[in-house]
């Protein structure tokens, strides 16, 4: 995995690849652990990005509601 921050869509795609690889292949424990760690980091990254998007949406909705109340 690249050190650059992936988009949510890219991270989700990589998580899917990791899941399939872990389910289908008999990997050595060290490889499984490396995939698991990568998956956890991607999951955390996705959660942070989605949480930020949710907060932004809530702020926009609140601002819109306040604008409508001023009319």
Jmol script that loads the backbone (N, CA, C; Angstrom):
load data "model"
ATOM      1  N   UNK A   1       0.849  -1.185   0.000  1.00  0.00           N
ATOM      2  CA  UNK A   1       0.000   0.000   0.000  1.00  0.00           C
ATOM      3  C   UNK A   1       0.881   1.228   0.000  1.00  0.00           C
ATOM      4  N   UNK A   2       0.482   2.207  -0.748  1.00  0.00           N
ATOM      5  CA  UNK A   2       1.197   3.468  -0.818  1.00  0.00           C
ATOM      6  C   UNK A   2       1.011   4.250   0.475  1.00  0.00           C
ATOM      7  N   UNK A   3       2.006   5.085   0.794  1.00  0.00           N
ATOM      8  CA  UNK A   3       1.918   5.923   1.986  1.00  0.00           C
ATOM      9  C   UNK A   3       0.931   7.073   1.781  1.00  0.00           C
ATOM     10  N   UNK A   4       0.654   7.421   0.527  1.00  0.00           N
ATOM     11  CA  UNK A   4      -0.278   8.507   0.244  1.00  0.00           C
ATOM     12  C   UNK A   4      -1.675   8.125   0.705  1.00  0.00           C
ATOM     13  N   UNK A   5      -2.414   9.135   1.148  1.00  0.00           N
ATOM     14  CA  UNK A   5      -3.774   8.900   1.622  1.00  0.00           C
ATOM     15  C   UNK A   5      -4.671   8.559   0.429  1.00  0.00           C
ATOM     16  N   UNK A   6      -5.363   7.460   0.551  1.00  0.00           N
ATOM     17  CA  UNK A   6      -6.271   7.014  -0.498  1.00  0.00           C
ATOM     18  C   UNK A   6      -7.637   7.651  -0.303  1.00  0.00           C
ATOM     19  N   UNK A   7      -8.382   7.740  -1.384  1.00  0.00           N
ATOM     20  CA  UNK A   7      -9.770   8.170  -1.264  1.00  0.00           C
ATOM     21  C   UNK A   7     -10.538   7.048  -0.559  1.00  0.00           C
ATOM     22  N   UNK A   8     -11.715   7.371  -0.081  1.00  0.00           N
ATOM     23  CA  UNK A   8     -12.540   6.358   0.576  1.00  0.00           C
ATOM     24  C   UNK A   8     -12.809   5.207  -0.387  1.00  0.00           C
ATOM     25  N   UNK A   9     -13.087   5.547  -1.629  1.00  0.00           N
ATOM     26  CA  UNK A   9     -13.384   4.511  -2.622  1.00  0.00           C
ATOM     27  C   UNK A   9     -12.172   3.610  -2.866  1.00  0.00           C
ATOM     28  N   UNK A  10     -11.000   4.214  -2.964  1.00  0.00           N
ATOM     29  CA  UNK A  10      -9.777   3.424  -3.163  1.00  0.00           C
ATOM     30  C   UNK A  10      -9.478   2.549  -1.954  1.00  0.00           C
ATOM     31  N   UNK A  11      -9.659   3.106  -0.768  1.00  0.00           N
ATOM     32  CA  UNK A  11      -9.416   2.350   0.457  1.00  0.00           C
ATOM     33  C   UNK A  11     -10.399   1.186   0.574  1.00  0.00           C
ATOM     34  N   UNK A  12     -11.649   1.426   0.233  1.00  0.00           N
ATOM     35  CA  UNK A  12     -12.646   0.356   0.290  1.00  0.00           C
ATOM     36  C   UNK A  12     -12.309  -0.749  -0.714  1.00  0.00           C
ATOM     37  N   UNK A  13     -11.854  -0.366  -1.892  1.00  0.00           N
ATOM     38  CA  UNK A  13     -11.455  -1.344  -2.907  1.00  0.00           C
ATOM     39  C   UNK A  13     -10.291  -2.191  -2.382  1.00  0.00           C
ATOM     40  N   UNK A  14      -9.317  -1.539  -1.767  1.00  0.00           N
ATOM     41  CA  UNK A  14      -8.163  -2.267  -1.224  1.00  0.00           C
ATOM     42  C   UNK A  14      -8.612  -3.174  -0.078  1.00  0.00           C
ATOM     43  N   UNK A  15      -9.527  -2.709   0.752  1.00  0.00           N
ATOM     44  CA  UNK A  15     -10.047  -3.563   1.824  1.00  0.00           C
ATOM     45  C   UNK A  15     -10.724  -4.812   1.261  1.00  0.00           C
ATOM     46  N   UNK A  16     -11.443  -4.635   0.171  1.00  0.00           N
ATOM     47  CA  UNK A  16     -12.083  -5.779  -0.469  1.00  0.00           C
ATOM     48  C   UNK A  16     -11.037  -6.764  -0.985  1.00  0.00           C
ATOM     49  N   UNK A  17      -9.972  -6.237  -1.596  1.00  0.00           N
ATOM     50  CA  UNK A  17      -8.889  -7.091  -2.094  1.00  0.00           C
ATOM     51  C   UNK A  17      -8.236  -7.864  -0.944  1.00  0.00           C
ATOM     52  N   UNK A  18      -7.992  -7.171   0.149  1.00  0.00           N
ATOM     53  CA  UNK A  18      -7.375  -7.803   1.320  1.00  0.00           C
ATOM     54  C   UNK A  18      -8.272  -8.912   1.845  1.00  0.00           C
ATOM     55  N   UNK A  19      -9.562  -8.632   1.963  1.00  0.00           N
ATOM     56  CA  UNK A  19     -10.513  -9.615   2.484  1.00  0.00           C
ATOM     57  C   UNK A  19     -10.538 -10.858   1.606  1.00  0.00           C
ATOM     58  N   UNK A  20     -10.617 -10.654   0.295  1.00  0.00           N
ATOM     59  CA  UNK A  20     -10.640 -11.803  -0.617  1.00  0.00           C
ATOM     60  C   UNK A  20      -9.356 -12.621  -0.527  1.00  0.00           C
ATOM     61  N   UNK A  21      -8.237 -11.929  -0.455  1.00  0.00           N
ATOM     62  CA  UNK A  21      -6.949 -12.624  -0.374  1.00  0.00           C
ATOM     63  C   UNK A  21      -6.863 -13.442   0.906  1.00  0.00           C
ATOM     64  N   UNK A  22      -7.323 -12.869   2.009  1.00  0.00           N
ATOM     65  CA  UNK A  22      -7.262 -13.580   3.287  1.00  0.00           C
ATOM     66  C   UNK A  22      -8.234 -14.764   3.320  1.00  0.00           C
ATOM     67  N   UNK A  23      -9.342 -14.653   2.630  1.00  0.00           N
ATOM     68  CA  UNK A  23     -10.330 -15.730   2.615  1.00  0.00           C
ATOM     69  C   UNK A  23      -9.944 -16.865   1.677  1.00  0.00           C
ATOM     70  N   UNK A  24      -9.307 -16.538   0.556  1.00  0.00           N
ATOM     71  CA  UNK A  24      -9.072 -17.530  -0.492  1.00  0.00           C
ATOM     72  C   UNK A  24      -7.710 -18.211  -0.426  1.00  0.00           C
ATOM     73  N   UNK A  25      -6.732 -17.583   0.163  1.00  0.00           N
ATOM     74  CA  UNK A  25      -5.383 -18.127   0.122  1.00  0.00           C
ATOM     75  C   UNK A  25      -4.938 -18.630   1.487  1.00  0.00           C
ATOM     76  N   UNK A  26      -4.154 -19.699   1.449  1.00  0.00           N
ATOM     77  CA  UNK A  26      -3.523 -20.208   2.662  1.00  0.00           C
ATOM     78  C   UNK A  26      -2.180 -19.479   2.786  1.00  0.00           C
ATOM     79  N   UNK A  27      -2.205 -18.374   3.509  1.00  0.00           N
ATOM     80  CA  UNK A  27      -1.026 -17.539   3.646  1.00  0.00           C
ATOM     81  C   UNK A  27      -0.282 -17.853   4.937  1.00  0.00           C
ATOM     82  N   UNK A  28       1.019 -17.605   4.933  1.00  0.00           N
ATOM     83  CA  UNK A  28       1.760 -17.721   6.192  1.00  0.00           C
ATOM     84  C   UNK A  28       1.225 -16.696   7.194  1.00  0.00           C
ATOM     85  N   UNK A  29       1.387 -16.993   8.452  1.00  0.00           N
ATOM     86  CA  UNK A  29       0.870 -16.131   9.506  1.00  0.00           C
ATOM     87  C   UNK A  29       1.404 -14.705   9.377  1.00  0.00           C
ATOM     88  N   UNK A  30       2.673 -14.551   9.073  1.00  0.00           N
ATOM     89  CA  UNK A  30       3.265 -13.217   8.951  1.00  0.00           C
ATOM     90  C   UNK A  30       2.567 -12.406   7.853  1.00  0.00           C
ATOM     91  N   UNK A  31       2.246 -13.047   6.740  1.00  0.00           N
ATOM     92  CA  UNK A  31       1.546 -12.360   5.650  1.00  0.00           C
ATOM     93  C   UNK A  31       0.122 -11.999   6.045  1.00  0.00           C
ATOM     94  N   UNK A  32      -0.530 -12.921   6.743  1.00  0.00           N
ATOM     95  CA  UNK A  32      -1.892 -12.645   7.212  1.00  0.00           C
ATOM     96  C   UNK A  32      -1.896 -11.460   8.169  1.00  0.00           C
ATOM     97  N   UNK A  33      -0.918 -11.425   9.064  1.00  0.00           N
ATOM     98  CA  UNK A  33      -0.834 -10.325  10.023  1.00  0.00           C
ATOM     99  C   UNK A  33      -0.565  -9.004   9.311  1.00  0.00           C
ATOM    100  N   UNK A  34       0.282  -9.006   8.303  1.00  0.00           N
ATOM    101  CA  UNK A  34       0.575  -7.786   7.554  1.00  0.00           C
ATOM    102  C   UNK A  34      -0.689  -7.291   6.845  1.00  0.00           C
ATOM    103  N   UNK A  35      -1.444  -8.207   6.252  1.00  0.00           N
ATOM    104  CA  UNK A  35      -2.694  -7.823   5.587  1.00  0.00           C
ATOM    105  C   UNK A  35      -3.704  -7.300   6.607  1.00  0.00           C
ATOM    106  N   UNK A  36      -3.781  -7.947   7.757  1.00  0.00           N
ATOM    107  CA  UNK A  36      -4.705  -7.512   8.799  1.00  0.00           C
ATOM    108  C   UNK A  36      -4.364  -6.093   9.259  1.00  0.00           C
ATOM    109  N   UNK A  37      -3.087  -5.839   9.500  1.00  0.00           N
ATOM    110  CA  UNK A  37      -2.653  -4.502   9.936  1.00  0.00           C
ATOM    111  C   UNK A  37      -2.967  -3.455   8.875  1.00  0.00           C
ATOM    112  N   UNK A  38      -2.707  -3.775   7.621  1.00  0.00           N
ATOM    113  CA  UNK A  38      -3.024  -2.844   6.536  1.00  0.00           C
ATOM    114  C   UNK A  38      -4.526  -2.581   6.503  1.00  0.00           C
ATOM    115  N   UNK A  39      -5.302  -3.631   6.651  1.00  0.00           N
ATOM    116  CA  UNK A  39      -6.755  -3.486   6.643  1.00  0.00           C
ATOM    117  C   UNK A  39      -7.260  -2.616   7.785  1.00  0.00           C
ATOM    118  N   UNK A  40      -6.690  -2.780   8.971  1.00  0.00           N
ATOM    119  CA  UNK A  40      -7.090  -1.957  10.120  1.00  0.00           C
ATOM    120  C   UNK A  40      -6.779  -0.485   9.868  1.00  0.00           C
ATOM    121  N   UNK A  41      -5.613  -0.195   9.292  1.00  0.00           N
ATOM    122  CA  UNK A  41      -5.251   1.189   8.995  1.00  0.00           C
ATOM    123  C   UNK A  41      -6.201   1.786   7.964  1.00  0.00           C
ATOM    124  N   UNK A  42      -6.544   0.996   6.948  1.00  0.00           N
ATOM    125  CA  UNK A  42      -7.479   1.470   5.928  1.00  0.00           C
ATOM    126  C   UNK A  42      -8.867   1.700   6.524  1.00  0.00           C
ATOM    127  N   UNK A  43      -9.291   0.823   7.392  1.00  0.00           N
ATOM    128  CA  UNK A  43     -10.600   0.958   8.034  1.00  0.00           C
ATOM    129  C   UNK A  43     -10.640   2.230   8.870  1.00  0.00           C
ATOM    130  N   UNK A  44      -9.583   2.489   9.607  1.00  0.00           N
ATOM    131  CA  UNK A  44      -9.518   3.699  10.429  1.00  0.00           C
ATOM    132  C   UNK A  44      -9.527   4.954   9.554  1.00  0.00           C
ATOM    133  N   UNK A  45      -8.791   4.900   8.452  1.00  0.00           N
ATOM    134  CA  UNK A  45      -8.749   6.031   7.522  1.00  0.00           C
ATOM    135  C   UNK A  45     -10.137   6.302   6.947  1.00  0.00           C
ATOM    136  N   UNK A  46     -10.832   5.252   6.536  1.00  0.00           N
ATOM    137  CA  UNK A  46     -12.183   5.414   5.985  1.00  0.00           C
ATOM    138  C   UNK A  46     -13.121   6.006   7.030  1.00  0.00           C
ATOM    139  N   UNK A  47     -13.031   5.503   8.247  1.00  0.00           N
ATOM    140  CA  UNK A  47     -13.900   6.008   9.314  1.00  0.00           C
ATOM    141  C   UNK A  47     -13.665   7.493   9.543  1.00  0.00           C
ATOM    142  N   UNK A  48     -12.415   7.911   9.586  1.00  0.00           N
ATOM    143  CA  UNK A  48     -12.106   9.327   9.793  1.00  0.00           C
ATOM    144  C   UNK A  48     -12.661  10.181   8.651  1.00  0.00           C
ATOM    145  N   UNK A  49     -12.457   9.725   7.414  1.00  0.00           N
ATOM    146  CA  UNK A  49     -12.937  10.499   6.271  1.00  0.00           C
ATOM    147  C   UNK A  49     -14.462  10.565   6.254  1.00  0.00           C
ATOM    148  N   UNK A  50     -15.117   9.469   6.568  1.00  0.00           N
ATOM    149  CA  UNK A  50     -16.582   9.462   6.589  1.00  0.00           C
ATOM    150  C   UNK A  50     -17.131  10.296   7.739  1.00  0.00           C
ATOM    151  N   UNK A  51     -16.465  10.255   8.886  1.00  0.00           N
ATOM    152  CA  UNK A  51     -16.884  11.098  10.017  1.00  0.00           C
ATOM    153  C   UNK A  51     -16.769  12.582   9.664  1.00  0.00           C
ATOM    154  N   UNK A  52     -15.677  12.952   9.002  1.00  0.00           N
ATOM    155  CA  UNK A  52     -15.501  14.348   8.577  1.00  0.00           C
ATOM    156  C   UNK A  52     -16.582  14.762   7.586  1.00  0.00           C
ATOM    157  N   UNK A  53     -16.890  13.881   6.646  1.00  0.00           N
ATOM    158  CA  UNK A  53     -17.931  14.184   5.662  1.00  0.00           C
ATOM    159  C   UNK A  53     -19.286  14.348   6.353  1.00  0.00           C
ATOM    160  N   UNK A  54     -19.568  13.491   7.316  1.00  0.00           N
ATOM    161  CA  UNK A  54     -20.834  13.586   8.054  1.00  0.00           C
ATOM    162  C   UNK A  54     -20.922  14.912   8.804  1.00  0.00           C
ATOM    163  N   UNK A  55     -19.836  15.307   9.468  1.00  0.00           N
ATOM    164  CA  UNK A  55     -19.826  16.579  10.193  1.00  0.00           C
ATOM    165  C   UNK A  55     -20.041  17.754   9.238  1.00  0.00           C
ATOM    166  N   UNK A  56     -19.414  17.698   8.074  1.00  0.00           N
ATOM    167  CA  UNK A  56     -19.573  18.775   7.099  1.00  0.00           C
ATOM    168  C   UNK A  56     -21.022  18.859   6.617  1.00  0.00           C
ATOM    169  N   UNK A  57     -21.632  17.714   6.375  1.00  0.00           N
ATOM    170  CA  UNK A  57     -23.032  17.691   5.946  1.00  0.00           C
ATOM    171  C   UNK A  57     -23.928  18.276   7.026  1.00  0.00           C
ATOM    172  N   UNK A  58     -23.678  17.895   8.278  1.00  0.00           N
ATOM    173  CA  UNK A  58     -24.487  18.426   9.382  1.00  0.00           C
ATOM    174  C   UNK A  58     -24.334  19.941   9.499  1.00  0.00           C
ATOM    175  N   UNK A  59     -23.097  20.431   9.331  1.00  0.00           N
ATOM    176  CA  UNK A  59     -22.860  21.874   9.390  1.00  0.00           C
ATOM    177  C   UNK A  59     -23.571  22.591   8.242  1.00  0.00           C
ATOM    178  N   UNK A  60     -23.532  22.012   7.042  1.00  0.00           N
ATOM    179  CA  UNK A  60     -24.207  22.617   5.901  1.00  0.00           C
ATOM    180  C   UNK A  60     -25.720  22.629   6.105  1.00  0.00           C
ATOM    181  N   UNK A  61     -26.257  21.527   6.624  1.00  0.00           N
ATOM    182  CA  UNK A  61     -27.691  21.466   6.897  1.00  0.00           C
ATOM    183  C   UNK A  61     -28.091  22.493   7.947  1.00  0.00           C
ATOM    184  N   UNK A  62     -27.273  22.637   8.968  1.00  0.00           N
ATOM    185  CA  UNK A  62     -27.564  23.610  10.020  1.00  0.00           C
ATOM    186  C   UNK A  62     -27.511  25.026   9.459  1.00  0.00           C
ATOM    187  N   UNK A  63     -26.497  25.322   8.648  1.00  0.00           N
ATOM    188  CA  UNK A  63     -26.378  26.649   8.044  1.00  0.00           C
ATOM    189  C   UNK A  63     -27.572  26.928   7.135  1.00  0.00           C
ATOM    190  N   UNK A  64     -28.002  25.919   6.399  1.00  0.00           N
ATOM    191  CA  UNK A  64     -29.156  26.089   5.507  1.00  0.00           C
ATOM    192  C   UNK A  64     -30.421  26.355   6.317  1.00  0.00           C
ATOM    193  N   UNK A  65     -30.580  25.629   7.416  1.00  0.00           N
ATOM    194  CA  UNK A  65     -31.750  25.819   8.277  1.00  0.00           C
ATOM    195  C   UNK A  65     -31.758  27.228   8.872  1.00  0.00           C
ATOM    196  N   UNK A  66     -30.580  27.709   9.270  1.00  0.00           N
ATOM    197  CA  UNK A  66     -30.479  29.058   9.824  1.00  0.00           C
ATOM    198  C   UNK A  66     -30.792  30.111   8.765  1.00  0.00           C
ATOM    199  N   UNK A  67     -30.334  29.884   7.532  1.00  0.00           N
ATOM    200  CA  UNK A  67     -30.629  30.803   6.438  1.00  0.00           C
ATOM    201  C   UNK A  67     -32.126  30.859   6.160  1.00  0.00           C
ATOM    202  N   UNK A  68     -32.771  29.704   6.199  1.00  0.00           N
ATOM    203  CA  UNK A  68     -34.207  29.649   5.950  1.00  0.00           C
ATOM    204  C   UNK A  68     -34.970  30.329   7.086  1.00  0.00           C
ATOM    205  N   UNK A  69     -34.486  30.246   8.290  1.00  0.00           N
ATOM    206  CA  UNK A  69     -35.139  30.880   9.442  1.00  0.00           C
ATOM    207  C   UNK A  69     -35.034  32.399   9.369  1.00  0.00           C
ATOM    208  N   UNK A  70     -33.983  32.908   8.730  1.00  0.00           N
ATOM    209  CA  UNK A  70     -33.770  34.345   8.597  1.00  0.00           C
ATOM    210  C   UNK A  70     -34.668  34.958   7.530  1.00  0.00           C
ATOM    211  N   UNK A  71     -35.269  34.133   6.693  1.00  0.00           N
ATOM    212  CA  UNK A  71     -36.088  34.646   5.588  1.00  0.00           C
ATOM    213  C   UNK A  71     -37.452  35.015   6.049  1.00  0.00           C
TER     214      UNK A  71
END
end "model"
wireframe off; spacefill off
backbone 0.3
color backbone group
